[in-house]
């Protein structure tokens, strides 16, 4: 089955994530987006993939979406560097 991976990453991390995807020959559509608590700029990546490629793509995003965010005082974990959605697709085509 085909998948659509939608990854929202911080602008500071977008170039390194896209570069890593391209090095592994994955293509991504890059969209400027805004959101989150502070309404900071983000980059939304849309990536079409086969089911067996999803784990590799998620690993690349995890490795490269690492901005310098630090936990707020009293927080036990740093804020998320990426938010990722993986959706089933009936079909996708590159034309």
Residue pairs with C-beta under 8 A, 6 or more apart in sequence:
1 51
1 88
1 89
2 48
2 49
2 50
2 51
2 88
2 89
2 90
2 91
2 92
3 48
3 49
3 50
3 51
3 53
3 54
3 86
3 87
3 88
3 89
4 46
4 47
4 48
4 49
4 86
4 87
4 88
4 89
4 92
5 45
5 46
5 47
5 48
5 49
5 54
5 57
5 58
5 84
5 85
5 86
5 87
6 44
6 45
6 46
6 47
6 84
6 85
6 87
7 17
7 44
7 45
7 47
7 61
7 65
7 82
7 83
7 84
7 85
8 33
8 35
8 42
8 43
8 44
8 45
8 82
8 83
8 84
9 17
9 42
9 43
9 44
9 45
9 61
9 65
9 81
9 82
10 40
10 42
10 43
10 65
10 67
10 69
10 81
10 82
11 40
11 41
11 42
11 43
12 67
12 68
13 43
13 64
13 65
13 66
13 67
13 81
13 82
14 30
14 43
14 45
16 64
16 65
17 45
17 60
17 61
17 64
17 65
17 82
18 28
18 30
18 45
19 64
20 60
20 63
20 64
21 27
21 28
21 45
21 47
21 57
21 60
22 28
24 56
24 60
26 47
26 49
26 53
26 57
26 60
27 47
27 48
27 94
28 45
28 46
28 47
29 45
29 46
29 47
30 43
30 44
30 45
31 43
31 44
31 45
31 46
32 41
32 42
32 43
32 44
33 41
33 42
33 43
33 44
34 40
34 41
34 42
35 42
36 42
47 57
48 89
48 92
48 94
49 57
54 86
58 84
58 86
61 82
61 84
62 82
65 81
65 82
66 81
67 81
69 78
69 79
69 81
70 78
71 77
71 78
71 79
72 79
